[in-house]
Amino acid sequence: MPELPEVEITARLLDAAAKDATVSYARAPGINALKTFDPPLSAIEGERIVAVTRRGKHLIVHAGAELALLIHLMSAGRLQLFDKPAGPRDRTSRLLVGLDDGRELRLREFGSKQAAWVKLLRAGELEGDHALATLGPEAWPDPGTPARLRELLDAPRPLHTLLRDQHVIAGIGRSWVDEILWQARLSPYKRGGDLDAAEAERLRGAIVEVLGGALAHYEQAIGLPIPDKLPMPLRVHRRQGEPCPRCATQGDGTGSGPSRRTLQAVHFEDYVIAYCPACQTEGRLLKDRRLSRLLR
């Protein structure tokens, strides 16, 4: 699923490229994608694109002074700008927004789930929409002070779960939470309510550094047209079995053997947690859900 860095770079690139263009047509070939009917999608035709912004993992295309398209890419959606309209054989498009210069802003979705969605809202309804109104504070650029972060995460739930909960803090998902917890040297199963002041400070620094670093990487690595698959600068996520980028080369001071300095994983039905035992769990290997239903 595209997360905060991927959605943010998409918003920046599309804002720079599409701002001030006028909408010539708007269509929703993916009938399940459009979740609103009043105002009708055709209401944005003739409106000028004022800005493309981000909130959490959502993209917002502001059309004129009164309307906005709220878009969630879900796991397989991509919002991209093309030089010409989609062809008649295109089966991936969920939303087509034609521009007066012949280009087309296109929401595409890969796979069979068709979970990406779009809402056309009046500007005054945007922040009150349930999708945005229930979001927690933004994870980047400023997740708040360490004390504020401890308040947000003060619950008897694992950090890996809390940081992915968009109602707690907005923008982090399965890929970047692994990177953040590794950077902060925190176990994915440490309870949020057990976070002390020093750990909260490390966690805050890791959130800012990891998300900001990913965005800086994208600024240098990609441009228009936005590729379907972004070159994510991941060091830990889905790299189980590889040496830890930190302690395997520098040593961690614990005397842990080489096996404890290899990235490990806990597998769930639809996602994987990656971590370093030496850096994050004091050398302990966590129970793999494929082998045990117990977490330690």
C-alpha positions in Angstrom: 0.0 0.0 0.0 1.4 3.5 -0.8 2.2 5.2 2.5 3.0 8.7 3.5 6.3 9.1 1.5 4.8 7.6 -1.7 1.5 9.6 -1.4 3.4 12.8 -0.6 5.7 12.6 -3.6 2.7 11.8 -5.8 0.9 14.9 -4.5 4.0 17.1 -5.0 4.6 16.0 -8.6 1.0 16.2 -9.6 0.5 19.5 -8.0 3.5 21.0 -9.9 2.3 19.5 -13.2 -1.5 19.9 -13.1 -2.0 23.1 -11.1 -4.0 25.7 -13.1 -5.2 23.2 -15.7 -8.9 23.2 -16.4 -10.9 20.0 -16.2 -12.5 19.1 -19.5 -14.2 15.9 -18.5 -14.5 13.6 -15.5 -15.5 9.9 -15.7 -15.6 6.9 -13.3 -15.3 3.7 -15.4 -14.6 1.8 -12.2 -18.2 2.0 -11.0 -17.4 0.8 -7.5 -14.7 3.5 -7.0 -17.0 6.5 -6.8 -18.5 6.7 -3.4 -20.6 9.9 -3.7 -23.3 11.1 -6.0 -24.0 14.6 -4.8 -22.5 16.7 -6.3 -22.2 14.6 -9.5 -18.8 14.0 -10.8 -19.5 16.2 -13.8 -19.6 19.2 -11.5 -15.8 19.5 -11.7 -15.9 19.9 -15.5 -14.8 23.5 -16.3 -13.2 23.9 -12.9 -9.5 24.8 -12.5 -7.2 22.5 -10.5 -6.1 24.6 -7.6 -3.8 22.2 -5.9 -3.1 18.5 -5.2 -2.4 17.8 -1.5 -2.1 14.9 0.9 -3.7 14.0 4.2 -2.4 10.8 5.8 -2.5 8.3 3.0 -5.2 10.2 1.1 -4.7 12.4 -2.0 -6.9 15.5 -2.4 -7.4 17.2 -5.8 -8.8 20.7 -5.2 -11.0 21.8 -8.1 -12.0 25.4 -8.1 -13.0 27.1 -4.8 -15.8 24.8 -3.9 -15.0 21.2 -4.9 -12.4 18.5 -4.0 -11.7 14.9 -5.0 -10.8 12.8 -2.0 -8.9 9.7 -3.2 -7.6 6.7 -1.3 -5.3 4.4 -3.3 -5.7 1.5 -0.9 -3.2 -1.3 -1.6 -2.9 -1.3 -5.4 -4.1 2.1 -6.7 -1.9 4.7 -8.4 -2.8 8.3 -9.4 -0.8 9.4 -12.4 -0.8 12.0 -15.1 -0.6 10.9 -18.7 0.0 12.8 -21.9 -3.1 11.4 -23.6 -6.4 9.7 -22.7 -6.7 6.0 -21.8 -7.4 3.7 -24.7 -10.6 1.7 -25.1 -9.0 -1.5 -24.0 -7.8 -0.1 -20.7 -9.2 -2.2 -17.8 -7.3 -0.7 -14.9 -8.8 2.8 -14.8 -11.1 3.8 -11.9 -11.2 7.6 -12.5 -10.4 9.7 -15.5 -10.0 13.4 -15.3 -9.3 15.0 -18.6 -7.4 18.3 -18.8 -7.9 21.1 -21.3 -4.4 20.5 -22.8 -5.1 16.9 -23.7 -3.5 15.3 -20.7 -5.4 12.9 -18.4 -5.2 12.5 -14.6 -5.9 8.8 -14.1 -6.6 6.7 -11.1 -5.6 3.1 -12.0 -5.8 0.0 -9.9 -4.0 -3.3 -10.3 -5.3 -6.7 -9.2 -8.9 -7.9 -8.8 -9.9 -6.3 -5.4 -10.9 -2.9 -6.8 -10.7 -1.3 -3.3 -9.4 2.2 -4.3 -12.1 4.8 -3.9 -13.0 8.4 -4.8 -15.3 11.0 -3.2 -16.3 14.3 -4.8 -17.0 16.6 -1.9 -17.8 20.3 -1.4 -14.9 22.1 0.1 -16.8 22.7 3.3 -17.5 19.0 3.7 -13.9 17.8 3.2 -12.5 17.9 6.8 -15.8 16.6 8.2 -15.7 13.5 6.0 -15.3 10.4 8.1 -12.2 9.3 6.3 -10.3 12.5 7.3 -12.1 13.4 10.5 -11.1 10.2 12.2 -7.4 10.4 11.3 -4.8 11.0 14.0 -2.1 13.7 13.7 0.3 13.6 10.8 3.4 11.4 11.3 5.5 13.8 9.2 6.9 16.4 9.1 6.2 16.8 12.9 4.8 13.9 14.9 4.8 16.1 18.0 7.1 16.1 21.0 8.3 12.9 22.6 5.8 13.5 25.4 3.0 14.0 23.0 4.0 10.8 21.2 3.9 8.9 24.5 0.3 10.2 25.0 -0.7 9.1 21.5 0.8 5.6 22.0 -0.3 5.1 25.6 -2.2 1.8 25.1 -1.6 -1.9 25.9 -1.1 -2.6 22.2 2.2 -3.4 20.3 4.0 -0.5 18.8 3.9 -2.2 15.4 0.1 -2.1 15.6 -0.3 1.3 17.1 2.0 3.1 14.5 -0.1 1.6 11.7 -3.4 2.7 13.2 -4.4 5.7 11.2 -6.7 6.8 14.0 -3.6 7.1 16.3 -1.1 8.6 13.9 -1.6 9.1 10.1 0.5 8.0 7.3 2.6 5.0 8.5 1.9 1.5 7.1 3.4 -1.9 7.0 6.6 -1.0 5.1 7.8 2.0 6.9 6.8 0.9 10.4 9.5 -1.8 10.2 12.1 0.8 9.2 11.1 3.2 11.9 11.2 0.6 14.7 14.5 -0.7 13.5 15.9 2.8 13.4 14.6 3.5 16.9 16.0 0.1 18.2 12.5 -0.9 19.5 10.8 -4.2 19.5 7.7 -4.4 17.3 5.9 -6.0 20.2 6.8 -3.5 22.9 3.6 -2.1 24.3 2.9 1.5 23.6 2.0 2.1 27.2 5.5 0.9 28.3 7.3 3.4 26.2 9.7 5.5 28.4 10.9 9.1 27.7 14.2 8.1 26.2 12.5 5.5 23.9 9.8 8.0 22.9 12.6 10.5 21.9 14.3 7.8 19.8 11.0 6.9 18.2 10.2 10.5 17.3 13.6 11.0 15.7 13.2 7.7 13.8 9.8 8.7 12.4 11.1 12.1 11.2 14.4 10.6 9.8 12.9 7.6 8.1 9.9 9.3 6.4 11.8 12.4 5.6 14.7 10.4 4.2 12.4 8.4 2.0 10.8 11.5 0.6 14.2 13.1 -0.1 15.2 9.9 -1.9 12.0 10.1 -4.1 12.7 13.8 -4.9 16.0 12.7 -6.4 15.0 9.4 -7.9 11.6 9.9 -9.6 9.7 12.4 -11.7 6.9 12.4 -14.2 5.6 10.1 -15.4 5.3 8.5 -11.9 6.3 4.9 -12.2 3.9 2.2 -11.2 6.4 0.8 -8.6 8.5 3.4 -6.7 12.1 2.5 -5.8 11.5 2.3 -2.0 14.8 2.7 -0.1 14.0 0.0 2.4 16.8 -1.5 4.6 14.8 -3.9 6.8 11.3 -4.5 5.5 11.1 -7.8 3.5 14.8 -8.3 3.9 14.6 -11.2 6.4 17.6 -13.5 6.1 20.0 -10.7 5.3 22.6 -9.2 7.7 21.4 -6.3 9.8 22.6 -3.1 8.1 23.7 -1.8 11.5 24.9 -4.4 14.0 26.1 -7.0 11.5 28.8 -4.7 10.3 29.4 -2.5 13.3 28.7 -4.8 16.2 26.1 -4.1 18.8 28.0 -4.5 22.0 25.9 -7.4 23.2 28.1 -10.2 22.1 25.2 -11.7 20.1 26.2 -14.3 17.6 25.9 -13.9 13.8 22.5 -15.5 13.7 21.2 -12.8 16.1 22.5 -10.1 13.8 20.5 -11.4 10.8 17.1 -9.8 10.0 14.3 -12.1 11.1 10.6 -12.1 10.3 7.2 -12.8 11.8 4.7 -13.9 9.1 1.0 -13.2 9.3 -1.7 -14.0 6.7 -1.3 -10.8 4.7 1.8 -9.1 6.0 5.3 -9.7 7.5 7.1 -8.0 10.3 10.8 -7.7 9.9 13.2 -6.9 12.8 16.8 -7.4 14.0 17.0 -9.5 17.2 20.3 -7.9 18.3 19.1 -4.4 17.8 15.5 -4.6 18.8 14.6 -7.6 21.0 17.8 -8.1 23.2 18.7 -11.2 21.1 15.3 -12.9 21.4 13.8 -14.5 18.4 10.1 -13.7 18.1 7.6 -16.5 17.6 6.7 -16.9 13.9 2.9 -16.9 13.4 3.3 -19.7 10.8 4.6 -22.0 13.6 2.9 -20.6 16.7 -0.1 -18.4 17.7 1.8 -17.1 20.7 3.6 -13.8 20.6 6.6 -13.1 22.9 
